[in-house]
Amino acid sequence: MKLTIIIISLLSVLSFSSISETTTTAEETTEEIYGSSFKLINDTKSKVSIYTGSGYVSLNKGGKTSISCKIGKTVHWASKGKKGDVIFKITSDMCGETIKLSKMVD
């Protein structure tokens, strides 16, 4: 009697579980990663305000800021919290570097 109950119990448990064979395929993705940011130094003779693409920054003479390296985004002049003309477009060769504002204005 005990044996019969054990066998019935095992069959019941096995009937609710299924054996399945799963195969997974790994897809290889490559992402081109550049430096995460670059530094911009205000080497001009005056205080400037710029829009970096993520916020407004005011740079005193000799001041510097770090800008995220989002290739293709633009950096603008700013005045009273509004974007102005484009100063430059971010390129891959800027990433991880220190850039002088005077070189970008010319």
LOTORMAR-226082 format. One record per atom (N, C-alpha, C): z, y, x. Coordinates in steps of 0.1 Angstrom, whole numbers, plus 5000, padded with zeros to 4 digits. Atoms other than C-alpha are relative to their C-alpha. Layout:
BEGIN
ZYX...
END
This chain:
BEGIN
500049885008500050005000500050135009499949894991500950245028498650025007501349994993497650165046499050064990501049955010495650235014500250154998499749865001497350575010499550085012500449934988496650665046498550015001501450004999493050565044499450104990500549905010492450765012500350145004499749864995494151065027499150045011501049974989491951045058498650034995501349985006488851015037499950134993500049885007489851305016499950125009500149904990490451525046498750015006501350004994487251425062498950054991501049965009485251495031499950154999500049865001486251855031499650075013500449944988485451915067498649955003501450044997481851915079499850025015500349994986480551865113498650075001501349934999477852115122499850035014500449974986476052175154499350135000500649865000475452535161499550035014500549964988473352665188499950155000500149854999473453025200499050035011500949954990470853205219500550145005499649884994471753485242498850095002501149914997469453785241500550095011499649914989469453985272499550144997500449865002469454355267500350085013499749914988469154605295500050144995499849865003470254955292499950085012500149914988469255225317501250095000498849924999472455385327500050105012500049904990472655705346501550055002498649944998475755905359500550054986499549965013477955985330500150154998499949865002478156355337499550075013500349924988477156635361500850134999499249875000478956955372499050125001500749885000477557295365500950115006499349894993478757585388499450134996500549875002478457945378500150085013500149934987477358095411499350144998500649875002475958405394501150115002499149894997477658745397500850054987499349955012478958765361500549884992499550105009480858565335498949974990501150055010478558355312500649914990499750095011478858165280498849914998501150105002476857845275500449904989499850115009476457575249499549885007500350124992476457235266499449884992500550115009475257025236501249944993498950065007478756925227501150114997499149895002480557265228499750125007500249884994480757615239501050025012499249994988481957695274499850145006500149874993482758025291500449985014499850024986482458025328500150145008499949884991483858295351499249985012500850014988482158375383500749905009499550114992482658065405500649894992499450115009483857855375499049894999500850125001482557505369500449924988499750095011482357265340499249875002500650134999481456905336499249984986500950025011478556825312499649854999500550145001477756475298498549995002501450024996474556345311499149934989500950055011472456295279498650055003501349974996468956285292499250064988500849945010466656515272500750114992499349895007469356735257499850135008500249874994469257105263501350085001498849914998471857355276499550144997500449865005471657705260501050105004499149894999473058045266500750014987499249985013475758135240500550145000499449875002476958455225500850004987499150005012479858485201500049874992500050135007479858115193498749964994501350045005476158095186499149965012500950044990473457915206498950115002501149904997470858135224498949925006501250064994467858065245500449885009499850124992467457735264500050045015499949984986468557745300499249905008500750114993467457405311500149874991499950135007466857045298500649905010499450104991468956765313499049895003500850114995467056525335500849905007499250114994468056195351500450045014499749974986468056345386501350095001498849915000470956585376501349914999498850085002473356295367500749975012499150024988476256265391499950115010500249894990475256585409500850124996499549875002476556935412498950105000501149925002474157185398500450155000499749865000474157565405499250074989500649935011473457785375498950095004501049904995471458035396498749925002501250084997468957755405499349974987500650045013468457665368499450124992500449885007467958025357498650055005501249954993465158105382498749934994
END
